[in-house]
Amino acid sequence: MTRNLPSTTAMQCFEAAARHKSFTRAAEALSLTQSAVSKQVAQLEAHLQHKLFRRVRRSLVLTPEGAIYLSDVRKVLAQIEMSTHAIMTYSGNSEVLKVATLPSFGARWLADRLPAFLADNPRISLEFHDRVEDFDLEQQNIDVAFFYGHGSWPDLECHKLADEEMVAVAAPELLAKHAPSGARDLAELPLLHLSTRPEAWHQWFTEQQLGTDRSYHGTRFETFPMLIRTAMAGGGVALVPRFTVDEELAAERLVITSPHRLRSASAYYLVYPEHLGELAKVRRFVGHILASLSPARESTR
């Protein structure tokens, strides 16, 4: 299959011209002639069939298409540079383990367990990728992942790590302002939702036999970090896993609004393709994570 790819030289010239707003200064930065840089950008524009720059008072200004393309070009060049340095310094004794994790789980549960693993396994480098939903590990070239769900995925070895309890939290200032007298009153406050858990608030109210027609109303977020920050800023009441707000609760930036906890049917799992289970780097990582759990397993409470 023929790939429709421009040259890296053309992308470098475009990025330098955008950064310096001048073909002449870009040429100096790249140790090329001004005409060479200009020609590379012209060829790139012809390839893309879009103008990337327009001239304004002897300065280059990105077109809307150029601004969009520049963002991706910089990511591509940064990845090429990082991969090049990695190969140049490759010793032959090191390995890379590619790990995917849910952003909040990675930041609030997994990160504390990594220093010990890295200290014990200096020849294994970890490469992390954020994912908010299940995906095909092999298709995306991931060795190990952390999933939230039912615990049964085709062709994956699954290890349960932690159950989940969700608590309703809000900023102290919001509660002081509205002074809810019970769980029912929370329905009158703005409810913050995670888009992948659309039923959470409805279940929370239903378990307490509290009827409300507002359990599905409110702002929706793709990930917990922005949802939690909005709650801390007084934007509403959030229903979140307890482990994601332990630090905020300890610092009293958030408070639990009700003693009721929603126990999720799903849990957090460590998963990897069955055929990778014999790889030393996978065995070491999985063994370390499982050894970090308490004998009775953990709950993210």
C-alpha positions as CSV (number, residue, x, y, z in Angstrom):
1,M,0.0,0.0,0.0
2,T,1.4,3.4,-1.0
3,R,1.5,5.9,1.9
4,N,0.6,9.5,1.2
5,L,3.4,11.0,3.3
6,P,5.4,14.2,2.8
7,S,9.2,14.1,3.5
8,T,10.4,14.8,7.0
9,T,12.7,17.6,5.5
10,A,9.6,19.4,4.2
11,M,7.9,19.1,7.7
12,Q,11.0,20.4,9.4
13,C,11.2,23.4,7.0
14,F,7.5,24.1,7.6
15,E,7.8,23.9,11.4
16,A,10.9,26.1,11.4
17,A,9.3,28.7,9.2
18,A,6.2,28.7,11.4
19,R,8.3,29.1,14.5
20,H,10.5,31.9,13.1
21,K,7.8,33.5,10.9
22,S,10.4,33.8,8.2
23,F,11.9,31.6,5.5
24,T,15.3,33.4,6.0
25,R,15.5,32.8,9.7
26,A,14.2,29.2,9.3
27,A,17.0,28.6,6.8
28,E,19.6,29.9,9.2
29,A,18.3,27.6,12.0
30,L,18.4,24.6,9.7
31,S,21.7,25.4,8.0
32,L,19.9,25.6,4.6
33,T,19.5,28.2,2.0
34,Q,16.4,30.4,2.0
35,S,15.4,29.1,-1.5
36,A,15.7,25.5,-0.3
37,V,13.3,26.1,2.7
38,S,10.9,28.1,0.5
39,K,10.9,25.3,-2.1
40,Q,10.3,22.6,0.5
41,V,7.3,24.5,1.9
42,A,5.9,25.1,-1.6
43,Q,6.2,21.3,-2.3
44,L,4.5,20.5,1.0
45,E,1.6,22.9,0.1
46,A,1.3,21.3,-3.3
47,H,1.2,17.9,-1.7
48,L,-1.5,19.0,0.8
49,Q,-3.4,21.1,-1.8
50,H,-3.7,23.9,0.8
51,K,-1.8,27.1,1.5
52,L,0.0,26.9,4.8
53,F,1.2,30.5,5.0
54,R,0.3,34.0,3.9
55,R,2.6,37.1,4.0
56,V,1.6,40.0,6.2
57,R,4.1,42.9,6.3
58,R,7.2,40.8,5.4
59,S,6.2,38.2,8.0
60,L,4.8,34.7,7.5
61,V,1.4,34.1,9.1
62,L,-0.2,30.6,9.3
63,T,-3.4,30.0,7.5
64,P,-6.1,28.2,9.4
65,E,-5.1,25.0,7.6
66,G,-1.5,25.7,8.5
67,A,-2.2,26.1,12.2
68,I,-4.1,22.8,12.3
69,Y,-1.3,21.0,10.4
70,L,1.5,22.6,12.5
71,S,0.2,21.0,15.7
72,D,0.3,17.5,14.3
73,V,3.7,18.1,12.5
74,R,5.3,19.1,15.8
75,K,4.0,15.9,17.4
76,V,5.3,13.8,14.6
77,L,8.8,15.4,14.6
78,A,9.0,15.1,18.4
79,Q,8.2,11.4,18.3
80,I,10.7,10.8,15.5
81,E,13.4,12.7,17.5
82,M,12.6,10.7,20.7
83,S,12.6,7.4,18.9
84,T,15.9,8.3,17.2
85,H,17.6,9.2,20.5
86,A,16.2,6.0,22.0
87,I,17.8,3.8,19.2
88,M,21.1,5.8,19.3
89,T,21.4,5.0,23.0
90,Y,20.0,1.5,22.8
91,S,22.3,-0.9,24.7
92,G,20.8,-4.2,23.5
93,N,20.1,-5.1,27.1
94,S,17.0,-2.9,27.6
95,E,13.4,-3.5,26.9
96,V,10.4,-1.3,26.5
97,L,7.1,-2.3,28.1
98,K,4.1,-0.5,26.6
99,V,1.4,0.1,29.2
100,A,-2.1,1.7,28.7
101,T,-4.1,2.9,31.6
102,L,-7.2,4.9,32.5
103,P,-5.9,8.5,33.3
104,S,-7.3,8.8,36.8
105,F,-6.4,5.2,37.7
106,G,-2.9,5.7,36.5
107,A,-2.4,9.0,38.3
108,R,-4.1,8.1,41.6
109,W,-3.5,4.3,42.0
110,L,-0.8,3.1,39.7
111,A,1.8,5.9,39.9
112,D,2.7,5.2,43.5
113,R,3.6,1.6,42.6
114,L,6.0,2.4,39.8
115,P,9.2,3.7,41.6
116,A,9.8,0.3,43.2
117,F,9.3,-1.5,39.9
118,L,11.7,0.8,38.1
119,A,14.3,0.5,40.9
120,D,14.1,-3.3,40.7
121,N,14.1,-3.5,36.9
122,P,16.5,-0.9,35.5
123,R,16.6,-2.6,32.1
124,I,12.9,-2.2,31.5
125,S,11.6,1.1,30.3
126,L,7.9,1.9,30.7
127,E,6.0,3.7,28.0
128,F,2.6,4.9,29.1
129,H,-0.5,5.6,27.0
130,D,-3.8,7.0,28.3
131,R,-7.1,5.3,27.3
132,V,-10.6,6.0,28.5
133,E,-12.3,2.9,27.0
134,D,-11.4,-0.7,26.3
135,F,-9.5,-1.4,23.1
136,D,-7.6,-4.1,21.1
137,L,-4.2,-4.3,22.7
138,E,-2.5,-6.2,19.9
139,Q,-3.9,-3.8,17.3
140,Q,-2.4,-0.8,19.1
141,N,0.8,-2.6,20.1
142,I,0.2,-2.5,23.8
143,D,1.8,-5.1,26.1
144,V,-0.2,-4.5,29.3
145,A,-3.3,-2.5,30.1
146,F,-5.5,-1.5,33.0
147,F,-9.2,-1.9,32.3
148,Y,-12.4,-1.0,34.1
149,G,-15.2,-3.5,33.5
150,H,-16.6,-7.0,34.0
151,G,-13.3,-8.9,34.0
152,S,-13.8,-11.0,30.9
153,W,-12.2,-10.0,27.6
154,P,-11.5,-12.3,24.7
155,D,-7.9,-13.5,24.4
156,L,-6.8,-11.5,27.4
157,E,-5.4,-12.7,30.7
158,C,-7.2,-10.7,33.4
159,H,-6.3,-10.1,37.1
160,K,-8.7,-8.2,39.3
161,L,-7.0,-5.4,41.2
162,A,-9.6,-3.4,43.0
163,D,-13.3,-3.0,43.5
164,E,-14.8,0.5,43.4
165,E,-16.9,2.6,45.6
166,M,-18.2,5.9,44.4
167,V,-18.9,8.9,46.7
168,A,-20.7,12.1,46.2
169,V,-18.4,15.1,46.8
170,A,-18.6,18.9,46.5
171,A,-16.6,22.0,47.4
172,P,-17.3,23.1,51.0
173,E,-18.2,26.6,49.7
174,L,-21.0,25.1,47.5
175,L,-22.5,23.2,50.4
176,A,-22.3,26.2,52.7
177,K,-24.1,28.3,50.2
178,H,-26.9,25.9,49.5
179,A,-27.0,24.0,52.8
180,P,-28.5,20.7,51.6
181,S,-30.2,18.9,54.4
182,G,-30.0,15.4,52.9
183,A,-29.3,13.3,49.8
184,R,-32.6,14.3,48.3
185,D,-31.6,18.0,48.3
186,L,-28.5,17.2,46.3
187,A,-30.7,16.7,43.2
188,E,-31.4,20.4,43.3
189,L,-27.7,21.2,42.9
190,P,-25.8,20.9,39.6
191,L,-24.9,17.3,39.1
192,L,-21.6,16.5,37.3
193,H,-21.4,13.3,35.3
194,L,-18.8,11.1,33.7
195,S,-19.8,10.4,30.1
196,T,-18.8,6.7,30.4
197,R,-21.0,6.3,33.6
198,P,-24.3,7.8,32.5
199,E,-26.3,5.7,34.9
200,A,-24.2,6.5,38.0
201,W,-26.3,9.3,39.6
202,H,-29.6,7.5,38.8
203,Q,-28.3,4.4,40.5
204,W,-27.1,6.4,43.5
205,F,-30.6,8.0,44.0
206,T,-32.5,4.8,43.3
207,E,-30.5,2.8,45.9
208,Q,-31.7,5.2,48.5
209,Q,-35.3,5.1,47.2
210,L,-35.1,8.8,46.3
211,G,-37.1,9.7,43.2
212,T,-35.9,12.6,41.1
213,D,-36.2,13.6,37.5
214,R,-32.9,15.3,37.5
215,S,-30.5,12.4,37.9
216,Y,-29.6,12.4,34.2
217,H,-29.3,16.2,34.0
218,G,-26.0,18.1,34.2
219,T,-22.6,18.7,32.7
220,R,-20.8,15.6,31.3
221,F,-17.0,15.0,31.2
222,E,-14.9,12.4,29.4
223,T,-12.4,12.0,32.3
224,F,-12.4,12.4,36.0
225,P,-9.7,15.0,36.4
226,M,-11.7,17.8,34.8
227,L,-14.9,16.7,36.5
228,I,-13.1,16.8,39.9
229,R,-11.5,20.2,39.3
230,T,-15.0,21.6,38.4
231,A,-16.4,20.2,41.6
232,M,-13.5,21.8,43.6
233,A,-14.3,25.1,41.9
234,G,-17.9,24.9,43.1
235,G,-19.4,23.9,39.8
236,G,-21.5,21.1,41.2
237,V,-21.7,17.8,43.0
238,A,-19.5,14.9,41.6
239,L,-20.0,11.2,42.0
240,V,-16.5,9.7,41.8
241,P,-14.5,6.7,42.9
242,R,-13.2,7.4,46.4
243,F,-9.5,6.8,45.4
244,T,-9.6,9.6,42.9
245,V,-10.3,12.3,45.5
246,D,-8.4,11.0,48.6
247,E,-5.9,13.9,48.4
248,E,-8.7,16.5,47.9
249,L,-10.7,15.1,50.9
250,A,-7.6,15.1,53.1
251,A,-6.9,18.7,52.2
252,E,-10.6,19.6,52.7
253,R,-10.8,21.0,49.1
254,L,-13.7,18.6,48.7
255,V,-16.1,17.0,51.3
256,I,-18.3,13.9,51.1
257,T,-21.9,15.1,50.9
258,S,-23.6,11.9,51.9
259,P,-22.7,8.7,53.8
260,H,-24.2,6.6,51.0
261,R,-21.7,4.9,48.7
262,L,-22.4,3.4,45.3
263,R,-20.7,0.0,44.9
264,S,-19.9,-0.5,41.3
265,A,-20.6,-3.9,39.6
266,S,-17.4,-3.4,37.6
267,A,-13.9,-3.4,38.9
268,Y,-10.3,-2.5,37.8
269,Y,-8.3,-5.2,36.1
270,L,-4.8,-5.7,34.9
271,V,-4.9,-7.4,31.4
272,Y,-2.5,-8.5,28.8
273,P,-2.7,-10.8,25.7
274,E,-2.5,-14.4,26.6
275,H,0.5,-15.1,24.3
276,L,2.6,-12.4,26.0
277,G,2.3,-13.9,29.4
278,E,5.6,-15.7,29.1
279,L,7.6,-12.6,28.2
280,A,10.0,-11.7,31.1
281,K,9.1,-8.0,31.0
282,V,5.4,-8.8,31.2
283,R,5.8,-11.4,34.0
284,R,7.9,-9.0,36.0
285,F,5.5,-6.1,35.7
286,V,2.4,-8.2,36.4
287,G,4.1,-9.9,39.3
288,H,5.1,-6.5,40.8
289,I,1.6,-5.1,40.6
290,L,-0.1,-8.2,42.0
291,A,2.5,-8.3,44.9
292,S,1.6,-4.7,45.8
293,L,-1.9,-5.7,46.7
294,S,-3.0,-6.6,50.2
295,P,-3.7,-10.3,50.8
296,A,-7.4,-9.7,50.8
297,R,-7.2,-7.6,47.6
298,E,-7.9,-3.9,47.6
299,S,-10.9,-1.8,47.3
300,T,-10.5,1.7,45.9
301,R,-12.1,3.2,49.0
